[in-house]
Amino acid sequence: MSEDLDQKKVLSALCHGSIFFGSLVVSAGIPIACWLISDDQTVKDNAREALNFHFNLWIYGIIFGLLTFILIGFVLLGILGIVNLVMPIIAIVQVFNNPYQSYRYPFIFRLF
């Protein structure tokens, strides 16, 4: 029983923390792999939420990058960088504190 709980915590935290890996393929591949190989519904929900967060950041990054020519994009990209650091850390802490509930990022569009 303890192994299952530890595995649930590690896989869920790995999904949310995968954004810190530099490669686009790796950062999206880890939640996809966890989503496909895990039998635990909480891990699957965390993987789906992490993917949604990744895609939201990529979409916002493209939009804000296009807005840099009017200078507001630089500010928005700075805010996005802070969100990119803080929100996954909050998600990881929440996953370890409450492993039976999936973490939901606020203010994102859920594509999956």
N, CA, C and O atoms as CSV, one atom per row, in Angstrom:
chain,resi,resn,atom,element,x,y,z
A,1,MET,N,N,0.829,-1.198,0.000
A,1,MET,CA,C,0.000,0.000,0.000
A,1,MET,C,C,0.870,1.258,0.000
A,1,MET,O,O,0.589,2.212,-0.725
A,2,SER,N,N,1.909,1.254,0.801
A,2,SER,CA,C,2.797,2.409,0.871
A,2,SER,C,C,3.540,2.623,-0.443
A,2,SER,O,O,3.799,3.757,-0.844
A,3,GLU,N,N,3.879,1.519,-1.109
A,3,GLU,CA,C,4.550,1.637,-2.412
A,3,GLU,C,C,3.648,2.312,-3.426
A,3,GLU,O,O,4.105,3.154,-4.199
A,4,ASP,N,N,2.376,1.953,-3.435
A,4,ASP,CA,C,1.436,2.569,-4.367
A,4,ASP,C,C,1.302,4.069,-4.096
A,4,ASP,O,O,1.250,4.871,-5.028
A,5,LEU,N,N,1.249,4.438,-2.824
A,5,LEU,CA,C,1.139,5.844,-2.469
A,5,LEU,C,C,2.402,6.599,-2.875
A,5,LEU,O,O,2.327,7.698,-3.425
A,6,ASP,N,N,3.556,6.008,-2.602
A,6,ASP,CA,C,4.819,6.641,-3.003
A,6,ASP,C,C,4.915,6.766,-4.510
A,6,ASP,O,O,5.363,7.793,-5.019
A,7,GLN,N,N,4.499,5.730,-5.233
A,7,GLN,CA,C,4.533,5.773,-6.696
A,7,GLN,C,C,3.581,6.842,-7.219
A,7,GLN,O,O,3.905,7.561,-8.164
A,8,LYS,N,N,2.416,6.942,-6.608
A,8,LYS,CA,C,1.436,7.960,-7.011
A,8,LYS,C,C,2.020,9.357,-6.822
A,8,LYS,O,O,1.890,10.214,-7.696
A,9,LYS,N,N,2.670,9.582,-5.667
A,9,LYS,CA,C,3.262,10.885,-5.388
A,9,LYS,C,C,4.374,11.216,-6.379
A,9,LYS,O,O,4.435,12.322,-6.915
A,10,VAL,N,N,5.251,10.242,-6.613
A,10,VAL,CA,C,6.403,10.492,-7.495
A,10,VAL,C,C,5.955,10.729,-8.930
A,10,VAL,O,O,6.426,11.666,-9.576
A,11,LEU,N,N,5.051,9.894,-9.438
A,11,LEU,CA,C,4.606,10.069,-10.823
A,11,LEU,C,C,3.848,11.382,-11.004
A,11,LEU,O,O,4.034,12.075,-12.005
A,12,SER,N,N,3.000,11.723,-10.048
A,12,SER,CA,C,2.251,12.983,-10.148
A,12,SER,C,C,3.189,14.180,-10.074
A,12,SER,O,O,3.049,15.130,-10.844
A,13,ALA,N,N,4.147,14.137,-9.148
A,13,ALA,CA,C,5.115,15.234,-9.033
A,13,ALA,C,C,5.993,15.314,-10.274
A,13,ALA,O,O,6.339,16.408,-10.719
A,14,LEU,N,N,6.352,14.175,-10.833
A,14,LEU,CA,C,7.166,14.156,-12.052
A,14,LEU,C,C,6.414,14.797,-13.221
A,14,LEU,O,O,7.012,15.503,-14.033
A,15,CYS,N,N,5.120,14.553,-13.302
A,15,CYS,CA,C,4.315,15.177,-14.363
A,15,CYS,C,C,4.363,16.699,-14.252
A,15,CYS,O,O,4.594,17.395,-15.241
A,16,HIS,N,N,4.146,17.202,-13.055
A,16,HIS,CA,C,4.135,18.659,-12.867
A,16,HIS,C,C,5.535,19.249,-12.966
A,16,HIS,O,O,5.702,20.363,-13.462
A,17,GLY,N,N,6.531,18.527,-12.507
A,17,GLY,CA,C,7.904,19.025,-12.536
A,17,GLY,C,C,8.590,18.880,-13.875
A,17,GLY,O,O,9.681,19.415,-14.072
A,18,SER,N,N,7.975,18.170,-14.792
A,18,SER,CA,C,8.602,17.952,-16.102
A,18,SER,C,C,8.798,19.247,-16.881
A,18,SER,O,O,9.605,19.291,-17.810
A,19,ILE,N,N,8.083,20.284,-16.519
A,19,ILE,CA,C,8.230,21.572,-17.200
A,19,ILE,C,C,9.623,22.151,-16.988
A,19,ILE,O,O,10.065,22.994,-17.767
A,20,PHE,N,N,10.310,21.714,-15.957
A,20,PHE,CA,C,11.646,22.219,-15.677
A,20,PHE,C,C,12.724,21.567,-16.540
A,20,PHE,O,O,13.867,22.023,-16.542
A,21,PHE,N,N,12.379,20.512,-17.271
A,21,PHE,CA,C,13.321,19.914,-18.212
A,21,PHE,C,C,13.328,20.763,-19.471
A,21,PHE,O,O,12.268,21.160,-19.953
A,22,GLY,N,N,14.493,21.044,-20.005
A,22,GLY,CA,C,14.632,21.996,-21.097
A,22,GLY,C,C,14.019,21.579,-22.411
A,22,GLY,O,O,13.493,22.423,-23.137
A,23,SER,N,N,14.069,20.330,-22.732
A,23,SER,CA,C,13.609,19.872,-24.035
A,23,SER,C,C,12.087,19.842,-24.098
A,23,SER,O,O,11.423,19.361,-23.180
A,24,LEU,N,N,11.555,20.357,-25.180
A,24,LEU,CA,C,10.114,20.355,-25.397
A,24,LEU,C,C,9.570,18.932,-25.436
A,24,LEU,O,O,8.499,18.657,-24.896
A,25,VAL,N,N,10.303,18.038,-26.070
A,25,VAL,CA,C,9.865,16.652,-26.184
A,25,VAL,C,C,9.828,15.984,-24.812
A,25,VAL,O,O,8.885,15.257,-24.501
A,26,VAL,N,N,10.843,16.227,-23.998
A,26,VAL,CA,C,10.904,15.614,-22.668
A,26,VAL,C,C,9.844,16.208,-21.747
A,26,VAL,O,O,9.170,15.477,-21.022
A,27,SER,N,N,9.695,17.521,-21.773
A,27,SER,CA,C,8.745,18.150,-20.852
A,27,SER,C,C,7.302,17.746,-21.153
A,27,SER,O,O,6.483,17.677,-20.236
A,28,ALA,N,N,6.982,17.483,-22.388
A,28,ALA,CA,C,5.636,17.000,-22.733
A,28,ALA,C,C,5.574,15.477,-22.718
A,28,ALA,O,O,4.518,14.897,-22.462
A,29,GLY,N,N,6.691,14.838,-22.987
A,29,GLY,CA,C,6.717,13.376,-23.065
A,29,GLY,C,C,6.516,12.697,-21.729
A,29,GLY,O,O,5.902,11.632,-21.666
A,30,ILE,N,N,7.021,13.286,-20.662
A,30,ILE,CA,C,6.882,12.669,-19.343
A,30,ILE,C,C,5.422,12.589,-18.910
A,30,ILE,O,O,4.983,11.514,-18.501
A,31,PRO,N,N,4.640,13.681,-18.978
A,31,PRO,CA,C,3.221,13.537,-18.615
A,31,PRO,C,C,2.454,12.600,-19.549
A,31,PRO,O,O,1.557,11.879,-19.111
A,32,ILE,N,N,2.805,12.613,-20.825
A,32,ILE,CA,C,2.130,11.704,-21.763
A,32,ILE,C,C,2.428,10.259,-21.389
A,32,ILE,O,O,1.528,9.420,-21.378
A,33,ALA,N,N,3.698,9.964,-21.079
A,33,ALA,CA,C,4.073,8.601,-20.692
A,33,ALA,C,C,3.368,8.186,-19.400
A,33,ALA,O,O,2.875,7.063,-19.298
A,34,CYS,N,N,3.319,9.079,-18.422
A,34,CYS,CA,C,2.630,8.761,-17.161
A,34,CYS,C,C,1.142,8.544,-17.397
A,34,CYS,O,O,0.533,7.661,-16.793
A,35,TRP,N,N,0.569,9.341,-18.265
A,35,TRP,CA,C,-0.855,9.225,-18.592
A,35,TRP,C,C,-1.153,7.869,-19.230
A,35,TRP,O,O,-2.179,7.253,-18.943
A,36,LEU,N,N,-0.255,7.413,-20.091
A,36,LEU,CA,C,-0.485,6.164,-20.818
A,36,LEU,C,C,-0.158,4.913,-20.000
A,36,LEU,O,O,-0.828,3.890,-20.145
A,37,ILE,N,N,0.865,4.983,-19.140
A,37,ILE,CA,C,1.289,3.753,-18.463
A,37,ILE,C,C,0.696,3.567,-17.078
A,37,ILE,O,O,0.702,2.451,-16.560
A,38,SER,N,N,0.189,4.617,-16.468
A,38,SER,CA,C,-0.316,4.502,-15.107
A,38,SER,C,C,-1.756,3.994,-15.103
A,38,SER,O,O,-2.559,4.337,-15.970
A,39,ASP,N,N,-2.054,3.178,-14.113
A,39,ASP,CA,C,-3.422,2.697,-13.919
A,39,ASP,C,C,-4.183,3.555,-12.911
A,39,ASP,O,O,-5.402,3.439,-12.778
A,40,ASP,N,N,-3.462,4.403,-12.212
A,40,ASP,CA,C,-4.049,5.228,-11.174
A,40,ASP,C,C,-4.722,6.456,-11.787
A,40,ASP,O,O,-4.103,7.188,-12.559
A,41,GLN,N,N,-5.981,6.677,-11.443
A,41,GLN,CA,C,-6.736,7.791,-12.019
A,41,GLN,C,C,-6.200,9.145,-11.572
A,41,GLN,O,O,-6.233,10.102,-12.345
A,42,THR,N,N,-5.708,9.244,-10.344
A,42,THR,CA,C,-5.151,10.508,-9.865
A,42,THR,C,C,-3.902,10.879,-10.648
A,42,THR,O,O,-3.714,12.046,-10.993
A,43,VAL,N,N,-3.045,9.905,-10.935
A,43,VAL,CA,C,-1.847,10.157,-11.733
A,43,VAL,C,C,-2.243,10.589,-13.137
A,43,VAL,O,O,-1.656,11.516,-13.695
A,44,LYS,N,N,-3.231,9.921,-13.705
A,44,LYS,CA,C,-3.704,10.288,-15.045
A,44,LYS,C,C,-4.255,11.719,-15.058
A,44,LYS,O,O,-3.995,12.478,-15.992
A,45,ASP,N,N,-5.015,12.081,-14.019
A,45,ASP,CA,C,-5.564,13.442,-13.931
A,45,ASP,C,C,-4.455,14.477,-13.781
A,45,ASP,O,O,-4.513,15.543,-14.394
A,46,ASN,N,N,-3.445,14.169,-12.969
A,46,ASN,CA,C,-2.313,15.084,-12.812
A,46,ASN,C,C,-1.529,15.207,-14.107
A,46,ASN,O,O,-1.079,16.300,-14.449
A,47,ALA,N,N,-1.356,14.112,-14.831
A,47,ALA,CA,C,-0.647,14.152,-16.114
A,47,ALA,C,C,-1.415,15.011,-17.118
A,47,ALA,O,O,-0.820,15.821,-17.829
A,48,ARG,N,N,-2.715,14.837,-17.173
A,48,ARG,CA,C,-3.547,15.625,-18.093
A,48,ARG,C,C,-3.483,17.110,-17.740
A,48,ARG,O,O,-3.391,17.962,-18.624
A,49,GLU,N,N,-3.533,17.410,-16.452
A,49,GLU,CA,C,-3.484,18.806,-16.012
A,49,GLU,C,C,-2.114,19.423,-16.314
A,49,GLU,O,O,-2.030,20.580,-16.724
A,50,ALA,N,N,-1.047,18.652,-16.111
A,50,ALA,CA,C,0.304,19.143,-16.426
A,50,ALA,C,C,0.433,19.417,-17.922
A,50,ALA,O,O,1.027,20.421,-18.313
A,51,LEU,N,N,-0.110,18.544,-18.759
A,51,LEU,CA,C,-0.079,18.789,-20.211
A,51,LEU,C,C,-0.857,20.041,-20.577
A,51,LEU,O,O,-0.406,20.839,-21.400
A,52,ASN,N,N,-2.005,20.213,-19.979
A,52,ASN,CA,C,-2.782,21.436,-20.234
A,52,ASN,C,C,-2.000,22.679,-19.839
A,52,ASN,O,O,-2.014,23.679,-20.557
A,53,PHE,N,N,-1.321,22.621,-18.705
A,53,PHE,CA,C,-0.513,23.753,-18.263
A,53,PHE,C,C,0.626,24.021,-19.244
A,53,PHE,O,O,0.892,25.174,-19.583
A,54,HIS,N,N,1.298,22.965,-19.702
A,54,HIS,CA,C,2.386,23.101,-20.676
A,54,HIS,C,C,1.890,23.786,-21.946
A,54,HIS,O,O,2.499,24.744,-22.423
A,55,PHE,N,N,0.794,23.295,-22.480
A,55,PHE,CA,C,0.279,23.859,-23.730
A,55,PHE,C,C,-0.185,25.298,-23.549
A,55,PHE,O,O,-0.001,26.122,-24.445
A,56,ASN,N,N,-0.779,25.611,-22.415
A,56,ASN,CA,C,-1.168,26.994,-22.142
A,56,ASN,C,C,0.052,27.903,-22.117
A,56,ASN,O,O,0.028,28.989,-22.696
A,57,LEU,N,N,1.121,27.467,-21.448
A,57,LEU,CA,C,2.338,28.283,-21.404
A,57,LEU,C,C,2.913,28.479,-22.799
A,57,LEU,O,O,3.356,29.577,-23.135
A,58,TRP,N,N,2.912,27.442,-23.608
A,58,TRP,CA,C,3.455,27.558,-24.970
A,58,TRP,C,C,2.616,28.532,-25.796
A,58,TRP,O,O,3.164,29.371,-26.511
A,59,ILE,N,N,1.306,28.424,-25.700
A,59,ILE,CA,C,0.419,29.319,-26.456
A,59,ILE,C,C,0.597,30.763,-26.004
A,59,ILE,O,O,0.733,31.668,-26.827
A,60,TYR,N,N,0.596,30.975,-24.671
A,60,TYR,CA,C,0.806,32.331,-24.154
A,60,TYR,C,C,2.183,32.859,-24.534
A,60,TYR,O,O,2.330,34.041,-24.843
A,61,GLY,N,N,3.192,31.992,-24.512
A,61,GLY,CA,C,4.547,32.411,-24.898
A,61,GLY,C,C,4.605,32.897,-26.331
A,61,GLY,O,O,5.263,33.894,-26.627
A,62,ILE,N,N,3.922,32.198,-27.221
A,62,ILE,CA,C,3.889,32.613,-28.633
A,62,ILE,C,C,3.168,33.959,-28.768
A,62,ILE,O,O,3.648,34.862,-29.453
A,63,ILE,N,N,2.033,34.080,-28.119
A,63,ILE,CA,C,1.264,35.322,-28.202
A,63,ILE,C,C,2.047,36.491,-27.611
A,63,ILE,O,O,2.138,37.555,-28.224
A,64,PHE,N,N,2.606,36.295,-26.432
A,64,PHE,CA,C,3.356,37.371,-25.781
A,64,PHE,C,C,4.630,37.691,-26.552
A,64,PHE,O,O,5.061,38.843,-26.591
A,65,GLY,N,N,5.232,36.681,-27.163
A,65,GLY,CA,C,6.411,36.913,-27.988
A,65,GLY,C,C,6.090,37.796,-29.182
A,65,GLY,O,O,6.890,38.649,-29.568
A,66,LEU,N,N,4.914,37.586,-29.764
A,66,LEU,CA,C,4.488,38.424,-30.881
A,66,LEU,C,C,4.191,39.863,-30.438
A,66,LEU,O,O,4.281,40.797,-31.234
A,67,LEU,N,N,3.841,40.025,-29.176
A,67,LEU,CA,C,3.532,41.358,-28.660
A,67,LEU,C,C,4.767,42.136,-28.215
A,67,LEU,O,O,4.640,43.268,-27.750
A,68,THR,N,N,5.946,41.559,-28.346
A,68,THR,CA,C,7.146,42.265,-27.885
A,68,THR,C,C,7.429,43.516,-28.710
A,68,THR,O,O,8.117,44.422,-28.239
A,69,PHE,N,N,6.914,43.577,-29.916
A,69,PHE,CA,C,7.164,44.770,-30.722
A,69,PHE,C,C,6.450,45.997,-30.176
A,69,PHE,O,O,6.782,47.116,-30.569
A,70,ILE,N,N,5.483,45.825,-29.286
A,70,ILE,CA,C,4.852,46.989,-28.650
A,70,ILE,C,C,5.211,47.053,-27.158
A,70,ILE,O,O,4.483,47.652,-26.367
A,71,LEU,N,N,6.303,46.450,-26.792
A,71,LEU,CA,C,6.924,46.497,-25.467
A,71,LEU,C,C,6.118,45.837,-24.349
A,71,LEU,O,O,6.711,45.390,-23.367
A,72,ILE,N,N,4.815,45.759,-24.456
A,72,ILE,CA,C,4.038,45.096,-23.406
A,72,ILE,C,C,4.370,43.604,-23.368
A,72,ILE,O,O,4.242,42.963,-22.325
A,73,GLY,N,N,4.790,43.061,-24.494
A,73,GLY,CA,C,5.143,41.648,-24.563
A,73,GLY,C,C,6.283,41.286,-23.645
A,73,GLY,O,O,6.303,40.184,-23.098
A,74,PHE,N,N,7.250,42.198,-23.456
A,74,PHE,CA,C,8.370,41.929,-22.562
A,74,PHE,C,C,7.889,41.760,-21.117
A,74,PHE,O,O,8.352,40.874,-20.400
A,75,VAL,N,N,6.966,42.610,-20.706
A,75,VAL,CA,C,6.406,42.528,-19.358
A,75,VAL,C,C,5.617,41.226,-19.205
A,75,VAL,O,O,5.750,40.520,-18.205
A,76,LEU,N,N,4.796,40.924,-20.209
A,76,LEU,CA,C,3.981,39.713,-20.155
A,76,LEU,C,C,4.852,38.455,-20.167
A,76,LEU,O,O,4.538,37.483,-19.481
A,77,LEU,N,N,5.938,38.465,-20.939
A,77,LEU,CA,C,6.847,37.322,-20.943
A,77,LEU,C,C,7.539,37.168,-19.593
A,77,LEU,O,O,7.797,36.046,-19.158
A,78,GLY,N,N,7.841,38.274,-18.929
A,78,GLY,CA,C,8.417,38.212,-17.587
A,78,GLY,C,C,7.457,37.591,-16.584
A,78,GLY,O,O,7.840,36.752,-15.770
A,79,ILE,N,N,6.207,38.016,-16.659
A,79,ILE,CA,C,5.175,37.448,-15.780
A,79,ILE,C,C,4.988,35.972,-16.081
A,79,ILE,O,O,4.834,35.164,-15.165
A,80,LEU,N,N,5.000,35.616,-17.356
A,80,LEU,CA,C,4.855,34.214,-17.750
A,80,LEU,C,C,6.023,33.377,-17.227
A,80,LEU,O,O,5.834,32.226,-16.832
A,81,GLY,N,N,7.206,33.939,-17.223
A,81,GLY,CA,C,8.367,33.230,-16.682
A,81,GLY,C,C,8.223,32.955,-15.196
A,81,GLY,O,O,8.593,31.882,-14.720
A,82,ILE,N,N,7.687,33.918,-14.467
A,82,ILE,CA,C,7.459,33.730,-13.036
A,82,ILE,C,C,6.391,32.658,-12.805
A,82,ILE,O,O,6.543,31.796,-11.939
A,83,VAL,N,N,5.319,32.719,-13.582
A,83,VAL,CA,C,4.253,31.716,-13.479
A,83,VAL,C,C,4.818,30.332,-13.798
A,83,VAL,O,O,4.455,29.349,-13.152
A,84,ASN,N,N,5.700,30.251,-14.788
A,84,ASN,CA,C,6.316,28.989,-15.190
A,84,ASN,C,C,7.146,28.390,-14.063
A,84,ASN,O,O,7.274,27.168,-13.983
A,85,LEU,N,N,7.703,29.205,-13.206
A,85,LEU,CA,C,8.489,28.706,-12.071
A,85,LEU,C,C,7.636,28.393,-10.846
A,85,LEU,O,O,7.826,27.364,-10.198
A,86,VAL,N,N,6.707,29.274,-10.535
A,86,VAL,CA,C,5.976,29.177,-9.279
A,86,VAL,C,C,4.868,28.121,-9.312
A,86,VAL,O,O,4.749,27.324,-8.381
A,87,MET,N,N,4.072,28.108,-10.353
A,87,MET,CA,C,2.903,27.223,-10.377
A,87,MET,C,C,3.257,25.733,-10.326
A,87,MET,O,O,2.605,25.000,-9.582
A,88,PRO,N,N,4.253,25.245,-11.073
A,88,PRO,CA,C,4.598,23.823,-10.927
A,88,PRO,C,C,5.115,23.473,-9.533
A,88,PRO,O,O,4.876,22.367,-9.047
A,89,ILE,N,N,5.814,24.394,-8.888
A,89,ILE,CA,C,6.296,24.130,-7.530
A,89,ILE,C,C,5.104,24.000,-6.575
A,89,ILE,O,O,5.082,23.117,-5.718
A,90,ILE,N,N,4.130,24.873,-6.728
A,90,ILE,CA,C,2.913,24.781,-5.910
A,90,ILE,C,C,2.212,23.451,-6.182
A,90,ILE,O,O,1.735,22.798,-5.254
A,91,ALA,N,N,2.151,23.051,-7.446
A,91,ALA,CA,C,1.508,21.783,-7.799
A,91,ALA,C,C,2.231,20.597,-7.166
A,91,ALA,O,O,1.590,19.681,-6.651
A,92,ILE,N,N,3.555,20.610,-7.204
A,92,ILE,CA,C,4.332,19.512,-6.621
A,92,ILE,C,C,4.098,19.427,-5.117
A,92,ILE,O,O,3.914,18.336,-4.579
A,93,VAL,N,N,4.103,20.568,-4.440
A,93,VAL,CA,C,3.851,20.582,-2.995
A,93,VAL,C,C,2.451,20.052,-2.699
A,93,VAL,O,O,2.272,19.268,-1.767
A,94,GLN,N,N,1.464,20.467,-3.477
A,94,GLN,CA,C,0.094,19.995,-3.269
A,94,GLN,C,C,-0.041,18.493,-3.504
A,94,GLN,O,O,-0.772,17.809,-2.788
A,95,VAL,N,N,0.666,17.989,-4.507
A,95,VAL,CA,C,0.616,16.558,-4.811
A,95,VAL,C,C,1.197,15.751,-3.653
A,95,VAL,O,O,0.657,14.704,-3.294
A,96,PHE,N,N,2.284,16.227,-3.074
A,96,PHE,CA,C,2.874,15.521,-1.939
A,96,PHE,C,C,2.029,15.649,-0.675
A,96,PHE,O,O,1.982,14.720,0.130
A,97,ASN,N,N,1.366,16.782,-0.493
A,97,ASN,CA,C,0.527,16.972,0.694
A,97,ASN,C,C,-0.799,16.226,0.604
A,97,ASN,O,O,-1.314,15.752,1.616
A,98,ASN,N,N,-1.353,16.119,-0.593
A,98,ASN,CA,C,-2.639,15.447,-0.780
A,98,ASN,C,C,-2.566,14.566,-2.027
A,98,ASN,O,O,-3.048,14.967,-3.086
A,99,PRO,N,N,-1.975,13.376,-1.925
A,99,PRO,CA,C,-1.747,12.541,-3.099
A,99,PRO,C,C,-3.009,11.914,-3.694
A,99,PRO,O,O,-2.966,11.384,-4.804
A,100,TYR,N,N,-4.117,11.968,-2.982
A,100,TYR,CA,C,-5.345,11.354,-3.492
A,100,TYR,C,C,-6.195,12.322,-4.309
A,100,TYR,O,O,-7.228,11.935,-4.857
A,101,GLN,N,N,-5.766,13.572,-4.391
A,101,GLN,CA,C,-6.509,14.572,-5.157
A,101,GLN,C,C,-5.592,15.165,-6.216
A,101,GLN,O,O,-4.455,15.535,-5.925
A,102,SER,N,N,-6.081,15.253,-7.426
A,102,SER,CA,C,-5.266,15.840,-8.486
A,102,SER,C,C,-5.255,17.358,-8.343
A,102,SER,O,O,-6.226,17.968,-7.895
A,103,TYR,N,N,-4.136,17.947,-8.733
A,103,TYR,CA,C,-3.996,19.392,-8.649
A,103,TYR,C,C,-4.570,20.031,-9.903
A,103,TYR,O,O,-4.360,19.528,-11.007
A,104,ARG,N,N,-5.285,21.124,-9.747
A,104,ARG,CA,C,-5.850,21.861,-10.880
A,104,ARG,C,C,-5.233,23.247,-10.917
A,104,ARG,O,O,-5.337,24.008,-9.955
A,105,TYR,N,N,-4.587,23.574,-12.038
A,105,TYR,CA,C,-4.007,24.907,-12.206
A,105,TYR,C,C,-5.126,25.918,-12.415
A,105,TYR,O,O,-6.074,25.648,-13.153
A,106,PRO,N,N,-5.027,27.079,-11.773
A,106,PRO,CA,C,-6.050,28.105,-11.994
A,106,PRO,C,C,-5.808,28.854,-13.308
A,106,PRO,O,O,-4.673,28.977,-13.767
A,107,PHE,N,N,-6.863,29.335,-13.883
A,107,PHE,CA,C,-6.813,30.248,-15.036
A,107,PHE,C,C,-6.179,29.639,-16.280
A,107,PHE,O,O,-5.492,30.349,-17.015
A,108,ILE,N,N,-6.383,28.363,-16.541
A,108,ILE,CA,C,-5.873,27.783,-17.787
A,108,ILE,C,C,-7.023,27.193,-18.566
A,108,ILE,O,O,-8.064,26.847,-18.007
A,109,PHE,N,N,-6.821,27.085,-19.866
A,109,PHE,CA,C,-7.775,26.423,-20.739
A,109,PHE,C,C,-7.440,24.942,-20.739
A,109,PHE,O,O,-6.281,24.567,-20.917
A,110,ARG,N,N,-8.428,24.110,-20.543
A,110,ARG,CA,C,-8.199,22.666,-20.525
A,110,ARG,C,C,-8.520,22.094,-21.892
A,110,ARG,O,O,-9.681,21.989,-22.289
A,111,LEU,N,N,-7.465,21.727,-22.601
A,111,LEU,CA,C,-7.598,21.189,-23.947
A,111,LEU,C,C,-7.797,19.675,-23.936
A,111,LEU,O,O,-8.333,19.103,-24.885
A,112,PHE,N,N,-7.366,19.044,-22.864
A,112,PHE,CA,C,-7.488,17.577,-22.742
A,112,PHE,C,C,-8.418,17.227,-21.619
A,112,PHE,O,O,-8.652,16.048,-21.356
